[in-house]
Amino acid sequence: MAPRVQFYHNTPDRLALARELVANACQRGRKLAIRCADAAQLKRLDQALWTAEPLSFIPHVAIDSSNAADTPVILAAAGEDDRWPHTDLLFNLADGVPPGLERFRMVVEIVGQDDAEKHAARQRWATYRQHGYELKAFDAELRVAL
């Protein structure tokens, strides 16, 4: 079964929205993977997952951790993301189409307001549509479906 793909466009703070959506998914018992653009973004997201709200720590580890299979949230930078232990939900914060995305039930794309991010997102949208994936778009700032 092909994954569903949801795009959250017009996001003022991609990491804040990722943290919010990840927290909601974890509360519902979902296991997920987060694909970051690079090691610097991964480090910022790691910090956000530790410190965003008191008493709301989201259990997470890097993909190469010995605890990855037992931890609900796995982080990896693009290029290190070919062996996810979870296949439920994939958050993509990188510019390219994630390798192996067909293994996931759902892919969540979080797109910022920067023109380069929008351009890369349009290319991913076209690729997903070409492969016949079910697509849905939301305006992240207005919180409405497009």
Secondary structure, DSSP 8 states (H G I E B T S, - for coil): ---EEEEEEEES-HHHHHHHHHHHHHHTT--EEEEESSHHHHHHHHHHHHHSSTT----EEETTSTTGGGSSEEEEETTS-S--S--SEEEE-SSS--TTGGGSSEEEEEEESSHHHHHHHHHHHHHHHHTT-EEEEEETTTTEE-
